[in-house]
């Protein structure tokens, strides 16, 4: 290890194509079943060897992101380093491109990328033990693997599913934050839980067969989500529009990159205050 060693990673946006939620258990957690894919866009995380862990943030959403020890990046790497006798220390620089508290795993993906860089610097692999990162958040284990997966349990049961291919999509966030805990509390009051088994077929077939059980309650908390979904659905050749995670980011699936880009341009033009981008979901090229 040298003081000049540098590392970089992308915290790819996590998209729940489906999210089926069971009734709350005695331990307070909800059993989940989710088909998860990752986008080819995300936050950028750079790191270099240092004497102590630190974090610097830039980018369009840096001002909305907790800093210092309140940031999940530093919480995760410090705890993992302490409990695994990790000697490497990294100074991180996060370029925050994804909206915060938006249902696409931004903070979890950032922490996961930071842990991947720490593993790289320490010359170890934690991929086979990604479930051990569950204490940092239900999405951190799946974000650590950052590949198409089926996620069950409370996030600790992960089945990678390579070879399902890719889908063209738009991601749209109307600029509102949604509290995950508030969504689940509301779900326990008025939501409808469901059990789900993935059918055989393509990513699109499986996505269409499922749903997001949190979508209805999130729309009641933030009605603009319904407007977002309606706008996406109206775009030419949209195959499916749905909310990701606990919201408020929604996605639309399209048959080609051209169609997705066209939809993104139209939504950006009609709603310049919304965050909207076309992307590729699924296996990396």
Secondary structure, 3 states (H helix, E strand, C coil): CCCCCEEEEEEEEEEECCEEEEEECCCCCEEEEEEEEEEEEEEEEEEEECCCCEEEEECCCHHHCCCHHHCHHHHHHHHHHHHCCCCCCEEEEEECCCCCCCCCCHHHHHHHHHHHHHHHHHCCCCHHHHHHHHHHCCCHHHHHHCCCEEEEECCCEEEECCCCCEEEEEEEECCCCCCHHHHHHHHHHHCCCCCCCCCCCCHHHHHHHCCECCHHHHHHHCCHHHHHHHHHHCCCCEEEEEECCCCCCEEEEECCHHHHHHHHHHHHHHCCCCEEEEEEEECCC
